[in-house]
């Protein structure tokens, strides 16, 4: 049954998008992007599990591993950026960084 996995992936992705659009804390925004990545990974693995033309393939798992590597590098860069921003102005509110000019 493919549909339950696709529903879980869609729910994870939707929760990530909603959190990304509504939250103001930089850490929460970062976590919501990771939630969107995990929704995509669940969908890719579920689609890769089912055979195409009678032959099962590993394409979904390969793409999921690639996406996990991209998510890990994005996590490292985003966390480093958040730490640098916090050192410059001690707040994690995204509205404080709306205008990127020196005060």
Secondary structure, DSSP 8 states (H G I E B T S, - for coil): --HHHHHHHHHHHHHHHHHHHH--BHHHHHHHHHHHHHHHHHHHHHHHHS-BTTB--SHHHHHHHHHHHHHHHHHHHHHHHHHHHHHHSS--BGGGGSS-S--
